[in-house]
Amino acid sequence: MARPRGQRGTIQKLDRTWRYGYWEPQADGARKRIWRGGYSDEESARRALRKVLVQLDEGTYVPVSNETVGAYLAEWLESQRAHVEANTWVTYRNHVRYYLAPREDLCVEYRERTKAADRPAGLAKPSLADVRLQALTQERVSRHLAELLQRGKRGGKPLSPRTVKGVRITLNAALKSAQESGRLPRPVRVRRVAVPRRRPTVYTPAQTEAFLLVALRDRLAAMWALFVTSAMRPSEVLGLTWEAVDLEAGDISIYMKLIMVDGRAVLSEGTKTADSEAPLMLAAWVVDLLRIWRKKQLEERRLWPGPIEDHGLVFTWENGAELKPRWVARRFKRLAEQAGLPTTTRLYDLRHGWATAALRAGIHPKLVQEVMRHSDYRTTAETYTHVMPSQSAQAVNSVAALFRSLPAGEKSSDTGGEV
């Protein structure tokens, strides 16, 4: 969008402030007069005008728009349907619906729930819906996220930092798209939300053994063995198909996962990272359990009196229906209780437990990364920093041992020099 020939813009003083004006080219070839004001002095207005004129000359100018954040997010959401996983889209939708641009009925409900003796009118629900998109600033976004942390839940209770972090990620993705599509004249950088790092609560080898003593008597013994020994994610175990299992070679290929979308279990292709698709070797005794389970599963279906569902999944109900993630998590807690183990450990922590045990056993972190299928070694290192010190101590002691043969005087010769 080039600057109209000869345009230099206009500077005007109003009552107490300054403003600048210029002609904005329109798509039909016409021109529209634009005024922008509120500047405290003439020089500030002149600098802003020069910046706009340069943008017009360079073709980077973004036309002035009254589009609100709420209107933009609604359009952006629909544009994302074809480009992200179904469960990711639902997360985006929920973040927009409840925390970024909530509907009017939710705002009314929030105000009713926050009424009190000292605030009979209640509180306004934190929202960016009516903010003009092009007027959005880093400070305004930071203030909004702070409000969510303080009173983002229904009833005005604090929203967890982890949820606010997710809201920030959604908003950041939306604003990046807005700039790339030419609707924002500048990037709006959304500052990170501090979230306390939760150290995984993992079983010790003795506790893992106690869990397996109980779990291997369960109908789904092969599934629990796979959780403990493979470092697979729960969605990958529940989405595993027999087509991806090679019992002769003793390995599996991971390219499907079971995800929850609006309360429904959905089998989805693809993995969390590209490295997750690499074949995964299995322990020999786990392969034996899978062979036994395969025969039992076929027998269960043969004896089932009703309709059969066949999704090709390895772990199912007797009629072939998929296992719901929440049921599996509850079943894990029940088995842990039966084994006398703490129930603070989550199902996902079995994956962390494998990595922790491997590192403590001296397995090189790079190999642990390969089994965990992290796309970046830094993810492995940052997640399991608490396991690394023992290996650091080993390295320090190994190097120190090289100097044991030095005379005592040579070891301490530098300690008495000048300061």
ZAZATOR-240071 format. One line per 8 residues: their letters; for each residue y negated, z, x of C-alpha. Coordinates in Angstrom, 2 decimals, always signed. Layout:
# ZAZATOR-240071
a	Y:Z:X  ...
//
This chain:
# ZAZATOR-240071
marprgqr	+0.00:+0.00:+0.00  -2.94:-1.30:+2.02  -6.48:+0.04:+1.80  -8.83:-2.14:-0.28  -10.98:-4.22:+2.07  -14.12:-2.46:+3.24  -13.24:+0.92:+1.73  -14.76:+3.87:+3.56
gtiqkldr	-14.52:+6.51:+0.86  -17.16:+8.87:-0.49  -18.08:+12.49:+0.30  -19.91:+14.54:-2.33  -21.20:+18.12:-2.55  -20.58:+19.86:-5.84  -21.87:+23.32:-6.76  -20.18:+25.36:-4.02
twrygywe	-17.51:+23.02:-2.73  -17.10:+19.50:-1.37  -14.93:+16.64:-2.56  -14.00:+13.16:-1.43  -13.26:+10.01:-3.37  -11.51:+6.71:-2.67  -10.02:+3.74:-4.47  -6.25:+3.85:-4.98
pqadgark	-4.55:+0.42:-5.27  -2.36:+0.03:-8.35  +0.89:-1.91:-8.74  -0.85:-4.53:-10.96  -3.53:-5.22:-8.35  -6.22:-3.10:-10.01  -7.89:-0.09:-8.40  -8.17:+3.50:-9.61
riwrggys	-10.86:+5.96:-8.55  -9.34:+9.18:-7.12  -11.25:+12.40:-6.43  -9.89:+15.35:-4.49  -11.96:+18.49:-4.17  -12.06:+22.21:-3.47  -13.10:+21.94:+0.20  -15.33:+24.69:+1.60
deesarra	-17.43:+22.42:+3.82  -18.27:+18.75:+4.40  -16.24:+18.41:+7.61  -13.01:+19.61:+5.92  -13.45:+17.05:+3.14  -14.22:+14.30:+5.68  -11.08:+15.08:+7.73  -8.94:+14.94:+4.59
lrkvlvql	-10.50:+11.60:+3.61  -9.85:+10.10:+7.04  -6.19:+11.13:+6.77  -5.83:+9.41:+3.38  -7.51:+6.22:+4.64  -5.13:+6.09:+7.63  -2.17:+6.50:+5.28  -3.46:+3.62:+3.15
degtyvpv	-3.81:+1.42:+6.23  -0.34:+2.32:+7.58  +1.42:+1.95:+4.24  +2.53:+5.59:+4.13  +0.21:+6.62:+1.30  +1.84:+8.35:-1.68  -0.02:+7.80:-4.98  -1.34:+10.89:-6.71
snetvgay	+1.05:+12.06:-9.43  +1.05:+14.85:-11.99  +4.86:+14.99:-12.04  +6.09:+18.59:-12.16  +8.88:+20.15:-10.14  +10.86:+20.65:-13.36  +10.63:+16.99:-14.37  +11.54:+15.81:-10.88
laewlesq	+14.55:+18.14:-10.57  +15.93:+16.94:-13.91  +15.80:+13.33:-12.68  +17.11:+14.23:-9.22  +20.11:+16.03:-10.72  +21.23:+12.93:-12.60  +20.83:+10.80:-9.47  +23.21:+13.08:-7.56
rahveant	+26.20:+12.77:-9.90  +27.69:+9.80:-8.07  +27.09:+11.12:-4.57  +28.45:+14.68:-4.42  +31.63:+16.52:-5.39  +31.84:+17.53:-9.04  +31.77:+21.25:-8.20  +28.78:+20.72:-5.88
wvtyrnhv	+26.91:+18.97:-8.70  +27.66:+21.87:-11.05  +26.28:+24.27:-8.43  +23.11:+22.15:-8.16  +22.79:+22.12:-11.95  +23.20:+25.88:-12.26  +20.65:+26.55:-9.52  +18.12:+24.31:-11.28
ryylapre	+18.95:+25.62:-14.76  +18.80:+29.34:-13.97  +16.65:+29.79:-10.87  +14.39:+26.82:-10.09  +13.30:+25.31:-13.41  +14.85:+27.45:-16.18  +14.74:+26.24:-19.78  +12.24:+27.74:-22.21
dlcveyre	+14.91:+29.68:-24.15  +16.08:+31.35:-20.93  +12.50:+32.30:-20.09  +12.04:+33.85:-23.56  +15.32:+35.77:-23.21  +14.27:+37.03:-19.76  +10.93:+38.27:-21.08  +12.69:+40.16:-23.88
rtkaadrp	+15.16:+41.76:-21.48  +12.41:+42.93:-19.12  +10.25:+44.66:-21.71  +9.62:+48.33:-20.94  +7.19:+51.10:-21.78  +4.93:+50.19:-18.87  +5.20:+46.43:-19.55  +5.52:+45.83:-23.31
aglakpsl	+5.14:+42.06:-22.88  +7.98:+41.84:-20.35  +8.02:+39.77:-17.17  +7.78:+36.04:-16.68  +11.00:+34.55:-15.34  +10.57:+33.20:-11.78  +10.17:+29.44:-12.13  +8.77:+26.38:-10.36
advrlqal	+9.12:+24.16:-13.42  +5.40:+23.76:-14.18  +4.21:+23.46:-10.58  +2.95:+19.98:-9.71  +5.45:+18.49:-7.27  +2.81:+17.18:-4.87  +1.05:+20.56:-4.90  +4.17:+22.47:-3.86
tqervsrh	+3.77:+24.27:-0.54  +6.00:+26.25:+1.79  +4.15:+29.43:+0.82  +4.72:+28.83:-2.90  +8.44:+28.23:-2.34  +8.74:+31.33:-0.15  +7.04:+33.39:-2.84  +9.46:+32.04:-5.45
laellqrg	+12.52:+32.87:-3.35  +11.13:+36.37:-2.76  +10.78:+36.82:-6.54  +14.40:+35.77:-7.01  +15.50:+38.37:-4.47  +13.49:+41.04:-6.27  +14.20:+40.19:-9.92  +16.05:+36.89:-10.23
krggkpls	+18.91:+38.11:-12.46  +18.81:+38.46:-16.21  +17.09:+41.73:-17.04  +14.95:+41.59:-13.91  +17.58:+42.84:-11.48  +17.75:+41.61:-7.85  +19.62:+38.40:-7.12  +21.98:+38.56:-4.15
prtvkgvr	+20.71:+37.06:-0.85  +23.77:+34.79:-0.74  +22.90:+33.28:-4.13  +19.24:+32.85:-3.15  +20.40:+31.14:+0.04  +22.33:+28.66:-2.11  +19.26:+28.07:-4.30  +17.24:+27.38:-1.18
itlnaalk	+19.81:+24.80:+0.01  +19.67:+23.01:-3.36  +15.86:+22.95:-3.40  +15.75:+21.74:+0.19  +18.06:+18.82:-0.65  +15.93:+17.89:-3.66  +12.64:+18.00:-1.74  +14.10:+15.94:+1.09
saqesgrl	+15.04:+13.26:-1.46  +11.54:+13.46:-2.96  +9.94:+12.69:+0.38  +12.39:+9.92:+1.24  +11.73:+8.25:-2.12  +7.95:+8.36:-1.61  +7.14:+11.02:-4.21  +5.98:+13.64:-1.72
prpvrvrr	+3.22:+12.83:+0.77  +4.57:+15.31:+3.30  +7.71:+17.35:+3.95  +7.88:+20.78:+2.31  +9.91:+22.91:+4.68  +11.83:+25.63:+2.88  +12.24:+28.63:+5.16  +15.70:+30.13:+5.58
vavprrrp	+16.86:+33.13:+3.56  +18.24:+36.00:+5.65  +21.77:+36.86:+4.53  +23.67:+39.78:+6.09  +26.71:+38.36:+7.87  +29.90:+39.64:+6.29  +32.59:+40.25:+8.88  +35.95:+39.16:+7.44
tvytpaqt	+38.23:+42.06:+6.51  +41.51:+40.88:+7.95  +44.98:+42.38:+8.10  +46.41:+43.66:+11.36  +49.75:+42.11:+12.40  +51.52:+45.19:+10.98  +49.66:+44.84:+7.67  +50.43:+41.14:+7.50
eafllval	+54.10:+41.93:+8.01  +53.93:+44.53:+5.24  +52.33:+41.96:+2.92  +55.01:+39.37:+3.68  +57.81:+41.87:+3.01  +56.51:+42.05:-0.56  +55.23:+38.48:-0.98  +58.44:+36.80:+0.19
rdrlaamw	+60.24:+38.34:-2.81  +57.73:+36.70:-5.16  +58.47:+33.48:-7.06  +55.79:+31.75:-4.95  +57.08:+33.07:-1.61  +56.57:+29.70:+0.12  +52.93:+29.61:-0.97  +52.18:+33.06:+0.47
alfvtsam	+53.93:+32.12:+3.72  +51.75:+29.01:+3.93  +48.59:+31.05:+3.36  +49.49:+33.46:+6.16  +50.70:+30.97:+8.78  +48.71:+27.75:+8.29  +45.03:+28.81:+8.15  +44.62:+26.52:+5.13
rpsevlgl	+41.81:+27.04:+2.65  +42.89:+28.21:-0.84  +41.66:+24.96:-2.42  +43.83:+23.00:+0.04  +46.97:+25.04:-0.61  +46.58:+24.75:-4.38  +45.81:+21.03:-4.11  +48.71:+20.27:-1.77
tweavdle	+51.03:+17.52:-3.07  +54.65:+16.85:-2.15  +53.57:+13.38:-1.05  +51.60:+15.05:+1.75  +54.53:+17.19:+2.94  +56.98:+15.87:+5.54  +59.82:+18.39:+5.64  +61.70:+16.41:+8.29
agdisiym	+58.77:+16.31:+10.71  +57.67:+19.81:+9.71  +54.04:+18.92:+9.03  +51.63:+18.34:+6.17  +48.60:+16.11:+5.66  +45.61:+17.62:+3.89  +43.60:+15.17:+1.81  +43.51:+16.78:-1.65
klimvdgr	+42.06:+20.03:-2.96  +41.98:+21.88:-6.26  +38.44:+22.81:-7.30  +36.92:+24.48:-10.35  +34.38:+22.47:-12.36  +32.82:+24.25:-15.36  +35.87:+26.48:-15.69  +38.37:+23.61:-15.41
avlsegtk	+40.75:+23.07:-12.50  +40.24:+19.57:-11.08  +42.29:+17.84:-8.39  +39.87:+16.14:-6.02  +40.35:+13.81:-3.07  +38.69:+14.62:+0.22  +38.40:+17.71:+2.37  +35.59:+20.03:+3.41
tadseapl	+35.21:+18.35:+6.81  +36.48:+15.12:+8.37  +38.57:+17.12:+10.85  +40.37:+18.78:+7.93  +42.39:+15.60:+7.35  +44.35:+15.94:+10.61  +48.12:+16.64:+10.17  +49.03:+20.31:+10.35
mlaawvvd	+52.27:+21.52:+11.94  +54.24:+24.23:+10.14  +56.40:+27.07:+11.42  +60.14:+26.29:+11.11  +60.82:+29.24:+8.78  +57.98:+28.11:+6.48  +59.55:+24.63:+6.30  +62.84:+26.30:+5.26
llriwrkk	+61.02:+28.20:+2.52  +59.45:+24.96:+1.27  +62.87:+23.31:+1.06  +64.20:+26.21:-0.99  +61.11:+26.17:-3.20  +61.40:+22.41:-3.84  +64.93:+22.83:-5.20  +63.89:+25.81:-7.32
qleerrlw	+60.86:+23.96:-8.71  +62.96:+20.99:-9.81  +65.47:+23.32:-11.47  +62.67:+25.15:-13.32  +61.38:+21.90:-14.74  +64.87:+20.79:-15.76  +65.30:+24.01:-17.74  +61.77:+24.09:-19.21
pgpiedhg	+62.04:+23.67:-23.02  +58.62:+22.12:-23.62  +56.47:+19.27:-22.30  +56.30:+18.84:-18.53  +53.15:+18.21:-16.49  +53.67:+16.27:-13.30  +50.70:+16.20:-10.96  +52.86:+16.05:-7.85
lvftweng	+51.61:+19.47:-6.77  +53.68:+21.68:-4.48  +52.78:+24.97:-6.17  +52.81:+25.05:-9.97  +53.90:+26.94:-13.05  +57.40:+26.38:-14.38  +56.20:+23.45:-16.51  +54.41:+21.75:-13.61
aelkprwv	+50.88:+22.85:-14.55  +48.49:+23.65:-11.72  +47.80:+27.23:-10.65  +44.25:+28.42:-11.33  +42.42:+29.80:-8.23  +41.38:+32.99:-10.00  +44.94:+33.75:-11.08  +46.17:+33.23:-7.50
arrfkrla	+43.44:+35.56:-6.18  +44.42:+38.24:-8.73  +48.11:+37.82:-7.87  +47.27:+38.26:-4.19  +45.49:+41.56:-4.98  +48.51:+42.74:-6.99  +50.94:+42.00:-4.14  +48.60:+43.70:-1.65
eqaglptt	+48.59:+46.82:-3.85  +52.38:+46.78:-4.00  +52.45:+46.63:-0.20  +50.08:+49.60:+0.02  +47.31:+47.52:+1.58  +43.52:+47.72:+0.99  +42.32:+45.43:-1.80  +39.01:+44.68:-0.04
trlydlrh	+40.71:+41.81:+1.77  +40.21:+38.51:-0.06  +42.68:+35.65:-0.31  +40.37:+33.54:+1.88  +40.53:+36.28:+4.53  +44.15:+35.32:+5.25  +42.66:+32.22:+6.89  +40.31:+34.41:+8.93
gwataalr	+43.28:+36.66:+9.73  +45.15:+33.76:+11.31  +42.20:+32.90:+13.55  +41.66:+36.53:+14.53  +45.34:+37.02:+15.40  +45.41:+33.78:+17.40  +42.35:+34.69:+19.47  +43.64:+38.20:+20.15
agihpklv	+46.94:+36.68:+21.25  +45.07:+34.70:+23.91  +45.10:+31.29:+22.20  +42.22:+29.21:+23.53  +39.30:+29.05:+21.04  +39.34:+25.24:+21.20  +42.92:+25.20:+19.92  +41.97:+27.70:+17.22
qevmrhsd	+39.19:+25.34:+16.18  +41.70:+22.49:+15.84  +44.04:+24.49:+13.61  +41.14:+25.87:+11.56  +39.82:+22.27:+11.35  +36.21:+23.27:+11.95  +34.04:+20.21:+12.55  +32.04:+22.04:+15.22
yrttaety	+33.25:+24.46:+17.88  +30.13:+26.58:+17.28  +31.41:+27.41:+13.79  +34.55:+28.93:+15.30  +32.63:+30.79:+18.00  +29.98:+32.20:+15.63  +32.49:+33.25:+12.95  +34.82:+35.06:+15.35
thvmpsqs	+32.34:+36.49:+17.85  +33.76:+39.96:+17.17  +37.11:+38.85:+18.62  +35.67:+37.21:+21.74  +34.62:+40.28:+23.82  +38.20:+41.02:+24.89  +38.42:+37.55:+26.40  +34.99:+37.96:+28.02
aqavnsva	+36.21:+41.21:+29.61  +39.30:+39.41:+30.89  +37.11:+36.72:+32.49  +34.83:+39.33:+34.11  +37.78:+41.30:+35.52  +39.45:+38.12:+36.82  +36.32:+37.11:+38.74  +35.73:+40.66:+39.99
alfrslpa	+39.28:+40.74:+41.35  +38.32:+37.97:+43.79  +36.08:+40.40:+45.67  +38.51:+43.31:+46.02  +39.34:+42.40:+49.63  +35.73:+42.68:+50.80  +34.89:+45.75:+52.97  +33.09:+48.47:+51.03
gekssdtg	+30.00:+48.03:+53.18  +29.73:+44.32:+52.33  +30.09:+45.04:+48.60  +27.13:+47.42:+48.63  +25.02:+45.86:+51.37  +22.36:+44.66:+48.91  +21.97:+47.97:+47.10  +19.81:+49.69:+49.73
gev	+17.23:+47.00:+50.40  +13.54:+47.05:+49.68  +12.36:+47.08:+46.10
//
